[in-house]
């Protein structure tokens, strides 16, 4: 028998190189929150009313041209593409004039005419994005393009809804750093809502409530909008009692939408906070605007009536990346 020749002592020395923890290895320090703005982009949402810093949007492209059946597109009526683009450009200019960084989804398949409603594609936790899984056949896959855009801009993705889960970003309300609501309804099923709630709990939110969304309401953001540190605008006939009672326990006051026509046709609740007590709203809801102003809220308006024919307004068009 021939004896095997080897140098076991030398072979074992592979464990001493830097790649295996030897001389030259430096361990990673800190946590994900400490890396935001350093290794990752500065992002995260602690509360819906925090100062708006950065957003993701989609300027309507060729996907809104030549739409033969607006119902199949989930629109409320036919859209004039040129007018819609002009209004969207003006909305983007408004954000920039208020110091908001606007990032864009640059590409989108031409069979996705609803894609400019970017809020549906994802939601933000304190430390990264949760990617949606869209509920309708016509919008399935839009979220892929938002995920690519977020990744390109250095936003960490902490969860993607998967399996049989369905979830859309407008089914999350980050009331404050201690309280998040996740809607369960037409657009977000039980599996999706549970996945999203678990993701918020993992990043340290103490109270995450899954609440039922009423029949006839698309998303939870059609029932409530947080417009200041202790002030919520609500749709009283559609708001979940759990949401109302929980917010009251957290010290919130309430503004009930004062006019049915403005609530339904004018999408008066579909607003975006720019800072605590400062919002941008769709133009034309004079009764609601007056009530908000009487409660100390500063209201800016933008003309988006052509874009609203797609079934959403300024809140739906704004995918929030950073607040605070």
C-alpha positions as CSV (number, residue, x, y, z in Angstrom):
1,X,0.0,0.0,0.0
2,X,1.3,3.5,-1.0
3,X,1.0,6.0,1.8
4,X,-0.9,9.2,1.0
5,X,1.2,12.3,0.9
6,X,-0.3,15.6,2.1
7,X,0.3,18.6,4.2
8,X,-2.7,18.8,6.5
9,X,-1.2,21.6,8.5
10,X,-1.1,23.8,5.3
11,X,-4.6,22.7,4.3
12,X,-6.0,23.9,7.6
13,X,-4.4,27.3,7.2
14,X,-7.1,28.2,4.6
15,X,-9.3,29.1,7.6
16,X,-6.8,31.8,8.6
17,X,-7.2,33.9,5.4
18,X,-9.4,37.1,5.5
19,X,-12.3,35.6,3.7
20,X,-12.7,33.0,6.5
21,X,-12.3,35.4,9.4
22,X,-8.5,35.6,9.5
23,X,-6.2,38.6,9.3
24,X,-7.9,41.4,7.3
25,X,-11.5,40.4,8.1
26,X,-13.6,43.4,9.4
27,X,-17.1,42.5,10.6
28,X,-20.1,44.6,9.6
29,X,-21.3,46.9,12.3
30,X,-24.6,48.6,13.1
31,X,-28.1,47.8,11.9
32,X,-30.1,48.5,8.8
33,X,-31.5,51.8,10.1
34,X,-27.9,53.1,10.7
35,X,-27.1,52.2,7.1
36,X,-29.9,54.3,5.5
37,X,-28.4,57.3,3.8
38,X,-24.9,55.6,3.9
39,X,-24.9,52.2,2.2
40,X,-28.6,52.5,1.2
41,X,-30.6,55.6,0.1
42,X,-32.2,57.7,2.8
43,X,-35.7,56.3,3.0
44,X,-38.4,55.2,5.4
45,X,-41.8,56.3,6.8
46,X,-42.5,56.7,10.5
47,X,-45.8,58.5,10.0
48,X,-48.1,59.6,7.1
49,X,-47.9,63.2,8.3
50,X,-44.1,63.4,8.3
51,X,-42.4,65.9,6.0
52,X,-42.5,64.5,2.5
53,X,-38.9,64.1,1.2
54,X,-38.8,61.7,-1.7
55,X,-41.4,59.9,-3.9
56,X,-41.7,57.5,-6.8
57,X,-44.0,58.4,-9.7
58,X,-44.8,57.2,-13.2
59,X,-45.5,59.9,-15.8
60,X,-48.2,58.4,-17.9
61,X,-46.6,57.1,-21.1
62,X,-47.8,55.3,-24.2
63,X,-49.8,52.9,-21.9
64,X,-52.6,55.5,-21.7
65,X,-52.8,56.0,-25.5
66,X,-55.3,54.1,-27.6
67,X,-57.2,52.5,-24.7
68,X,-60.2,50.9,-26.4
69,X,-62.2,50.0,-23.3
70,X,-61.8,52.3,-20.3
71,X,-63.7,49.8,-18.1
72,X,-61.2,47.1,-18.8
73,X,-58.5,49.6,-17.9
74,X,-60.3,50.1,-14.5
75,X,-60.9,53.7,-15.4
76,X,-64.0,55.7,-14.7
77,X,-64.1,57.3,-18.2
78,X,-62.0,58.0,-21.2
79,X,-58.8,60.0,-20.7
80,X,-57.3,62.7,-22.9
81,X,-53.6,61.6,-22.9
82,X,-52.1,65.0,-23.7
83,X,-54.1,66.7,-21.0
84,X,-53.4,64.0,-18.4
85,X,-49.6,64.2,-19.1
86,X,-49.8,68.0,-18.8
87,X,-51.5,67.8,-15.4
88,X,-49.0,65.1,-14.2
89,X,-46.1,67.3,-15.3
90,X,-47.5,70.2,-13.3
91,X,-48.0,68.0,-10.3
92,X,-44.4,66.9,-10.4
93,X,-43.4,70.5,-10.7
94,X,-45.5,71.3,-7.6
95,X,-43.7,68.6,-5.6
96,X,-40.2,69.9,-6.7
97,X,-41.2,73.4,-5.8
98,X,-41.8,72.2,-2.2
99,X,-38.5,70.4,-2.0
100,X,-39.6,66.9,-2.7
101,X,-37.3,64.7,-4.7
102,X,-39.2,63.0,-7.5
103,X,-38.0,59.7,-8.8
104,X,-39.5,57.9,-11.8
105,X,-40.5,54.5,-13.0
106,X,-38.9,54.9,-16.5
107,X,-40.4,51.9,-18.3
108,X,-43.8,50.1,-18.2
109,X,-45.5,47.7,-20.6
110,X,-48.0,49.3,-22.8
111,X,-50.9,47.2,-21.5
112,X,-50.7,48.7,-18.0
113,X,-52.7,52.0,-18.3
114,X,-53.2,52.2,-14.5
115,X,-49.5,52.2,-13.7
116,X,-49.4,55.9,-12.8
117,X,-51.1,55.1,-9.6
118,X,-47.7,54.2,-8.0
119,X,-48.9,54.1,-4.4
120,X,-50.5,50.7,-5.1
121,X,-47.1,49.1,-6.0
122,X,-45.5,49.3,-2.6
123,X,-45.5,50.7,0.9
124,X,-42.7,51.9,3.1
125,X,-41.8,50.8,6.6
126,X,-39.3,52.6,8.7
127,X,-36.4,50.8,7.1
128,X,-37.4,49.7,3.6
129,X,-40.1,48.9,1.1
130,X,-42.7,46.1,1.0
131,X,-43.5,45.2,-2.6
132,X,-47.1,44.6,-3.5
133,X,-48.7,41.7,-5.4
134,X,-51.5,43.4,-7.4
135,X,-55.0,42.0,-7.1
136,X,-56.4,42.6,-10.6
137,X,-55.5,40.8,-13.8
138,X,-55.1,44.0,-15.6
139,X,-52.5,45.4,-13.2
140,X,-50.7,42.2,-12.4
141,X,-46.9,42.7,-12.8
142,X,-46.9,46.5,-12.4
143,X,-45.2,46.1,-9.1
144,X,-42.1,44.5,-10.8
145,X,-41.3,47.9,-12.4
146,X,-41.6,49.8,-9.1
147,X,-39.4,47.2,-7.4
148,X,-36.7,47.7,-10.1
149,X,-36.9,51.5,-9.8
150,X,-36.7,51.3,-6.0
151,X,-33.7,49.0,-6.2
152,X,-32.0,51.3,-8.8
153,X,-32.4,54.2,-6.3
154,X,-30.9,52.2,-3.5
155,X,-34.1,51.6,-1.5
156,X,-33.9,48.3,0.5
157,X,-36.7,45.9,-0.2
158,X,-37.5,44.1,3.1
159,X,-40.4,42.0,1.9
160,X,-42.2,41.0,-1.3
161,X,-45.7,39.7,-1.0
162,X,-45.7,36.1,-2.3
163,X,-47.5,32.8,-2.5
164,X,-51.3,33.3,-2.7
165,X,-51.0,36.7,-1.0
166,X,-52.5,39.8,-2.7
167,X,-51.7,43.2,-1.4
168,X,-51.7,46.8,-2.7
169,X,-49.8,49.6,-1.1
170,X,-52.8,51.8,-0.6
171,X,-54.0,49.3,2.0
172,X,-51.5,50.6,4.6
173,X,-51.8,53.6,6.9
174,X,-48.8,54.4,9.0
175,X,-50.6,56.4,11.7
176,X,-47.5,57.1,13.7
177,X,-44.3,55.3,14.7
178,X,-46.2,53.1,17.1
179,X,-49.3,52.2,15.0
180,X,-50.0,50.8,11.6
181,X,-53.2,49.7,10.0
182,X,-53.3,47.1,7.2
183,X,-56.5,46.7,5.2
184,X,-58.1,43.3,4.4
185,X,-60.6,43.5,1.5
186,X,-61.0,43.6,-2.2
187,X,-57.4,44.4,-3.0
188,X,-55.6,42.7,-0.1
189,X,-56.5,39.2,0.9
190,X,-55.9,37.6,4.3
191,X,-52.5,36.1,3.3
192,X,-51.3,39.4,1.9
193,X,-52.4,41.4,4.8
194,X,-50.8,39.0,7.3
195,X,-47.5,39.1,5.4
196,X,-47.5,42.9,5.5
197,X,-48.5,43.1,9.1
198,X,-45.7,40.7,10.0
199,X,-43.1,42.8,8.1
200,X,-44.1,45.9,10.0
201,X,-43.8,44.0,13.3
202,X,-40.4,42.7,12.4
203,X,-39.1,46.3,12.0
204,X,-40.4,47.1,15.4
205,X,-43.8,48.7,15.1
206,X,-45.5,47.9,18.5
207,X,-49.1,47.8,17.3
208,X,-50.2,46.6,13.8
209,X,-53.9,46.1,13.3
210,X,-55.4,44.2,10.3
211,X,-58.9,45.8,9.7
212,X,-61.7,44.9,7.4
213,X,-62.4,47.2,4.5
214,X,-66.1,47.8,3.7
215,X,-67.8,46.5,0.6
216,X,-67.6,49.0,-2.2
217,X,-64.3,50.5,-1.0
218,X,-61.2,49.7,-2.9
219,X,-58.5,50.5,-0.3
220,X,-58.2,51.6,3.3
221,X,-56.9,55.0,2.2
222,X,-60.4,55.6,0.8
223,X,-61.6,55.7,4.4
224,X,-58.9,57.6,6.3
225,X,-56.0,60.0,5.7
226,X,-53.7,61.2,8.5
227,X,-53.2,65.0,8.0
228,X,-51.4,66.0,11.2
229,X,-49.8,64.6,14.3
230,X,-53.2,64.1,16.0
231,X,-55.7,64.7,13.2
232,X,-57.3,62.2,10.8
233,X,-59.7,63.0,8.0
234,X,-62.2,60.2,7.7
235,X,-65.1,58.9,5.6
236,X,-67.5,58.3,8.4
237,X,-69.8,55.8,6.7
238,X,-66.9,53.6,5.5
239,X,-64.4,53.9,8.3
240,X,-63.8,50.7,10.4
241,X,-64.9,51.1,14.0
242,X,-61.6,49.5,15.0
243,X,-59.6,52.2,13.2
244,X,-61.7,54.9,14.9
245,X,-61.4,53.5,18.4
246,X,-57.7,52.7,18.1
247,X,-56.9,56.2,16.8
248,X,-59.0,57.8,19.6
249,X,-56.9,55.8,22.1
250,X,-53.8,57.2,20.5
251,X,-55.1,60.8,21.0
252,X,-56.3,61.5,17.5
253,X,-59.0,64.0,16.6
254,X,-61.3,63.5,13.5
255,X,-62.6,65.5,10.6
256,X,-65.6,63.8,8.9
257,X,-65.8,64.4,5.2
258,X,-68.5,67.1,5.1
259,X,-70.0,66.6,1.6
260,X,-71.0,63.3,-0.2
261,X,-70.4,64.6,-3.7
262,X,-66.9,65.9,-2.8
263,X,-66.1,62.6,-1.1
264,X,-67.2,60.4,-4.0
265,X,-66.7,62.5,-7.2
266,X,-64.1,64.9,-6.0
267,X,-62.0,62.3,-4.1
268,X,-61.7,64.8,-1.3
269,X,-59.9,62.3,1.1
270,X,-57.3,61.5,-1.6
271,X,-54.8,64.0,-0.4
272,X,-51.0,63.9,0.4
273,X,-49.5,65.5,3.5
274,X,-46.5,67.6,2.7
275,X,-45.7,68.2,6.4
276,X,-47.7,68.1,9.7
277,X,-50.8,70.1,9.0
278,X,-50.0,70.9,5.4
279,X,-51.5,68.9,2.5
280,X,-51.8,68.9,-1.3
281,X,-55.3,68.0,-2.5
282,X,-57.2,67.7,-5.8
283,X,-58.7,71.0,-6.9
284,X,-62.3,71.8,-6.5
285,X,-63.4,70.4,-3.1
286,X,-64.3,73.8,-1.6
287,X,-66.4,72.6,1.3
288,X,-63.8,70.1,2.4
289,X,-61.0,72.6,2.0
290,X,-62.8,75.2,4.2
291,X,-63.4,72.6,6.9
292,X,-59.7,71.6,6.9
293,X,-58.6,75.2,7.1
294,X,-60.9,75.8,10.0
295,X,-59.1,73.0,11.8
296,X,-55.7,74.6,11.1
297,X,-54.7,72.6,8.0
298,X,-53.0,74.5,5.2
299,X,-54.3,73.2,1.8
300,X,-52.6,73.5,-1.5
301,X,-54.6,72.4,-4.6
302,X,-53.5,70.9,-7.9
303,X,-55.6,70.4,-11.1
304,X,-55.8,66.6,-11.7
305,X,-59.3,66.1,-12.9
306,X,-58.2,64.3,-16.2
307,X,-55.9,62.0,-14.2
308,X,-58.8,61.3,-11.8
309,X,-60.7,59.6,-14.6
310,X,-58.3,56.7,-14.0
311,X,-59.9,56.1,-10.6
312,X,-57.5,57.9,-8.2
313,X,-56.1,61.2,-7.3
314,X,-52.9,62.7,-5.9
315,X,-52.5,60.2,-3.0
316,X,-52.8,57.3,-5.4
317,X,-50.2,58.8,-7.8
318,X,-47.6,59.2,-5.0
319,X,-45.4,56.3,-4.0
320,X,-43.8,57.6,-0.9
321,X,-40.1,56.7,-0.3
322,X,-39.1,59.1,2.5
323,X,-40.9,61.1,5.1
324,X,-39.5,62.9,8.1
